Amino acid sequence: MQTTVHVSGMTCGHCVMSVTEELTELEGVESVDVDLVAGGVSPVVVTSTRELSEDEVEKAVEEAGYSVA
């Protein structure tokens, strides 16, 4: 199952690593693929074994210090 979110505020590889780390901690997440658009809105594809709620994904992104666009 794949969930795509758009994250704003990321500018570098460290940002990608932070968001990836938080999303990977969600139950059932198998992989996170970030297409970094520095200073813009970056698409993030989360592959998981279950459906993820918008709320839990948004909270994980916010925990990393960014926001869902």
Secondary structure, DSSP 8 states (H G I E B T S, - for coil): -EEEEEEES--SHHHHHHHHHHHHTSTTEEEEEE---TTSEEEEEEEESS---HHHHHHHHHHTT-EE-
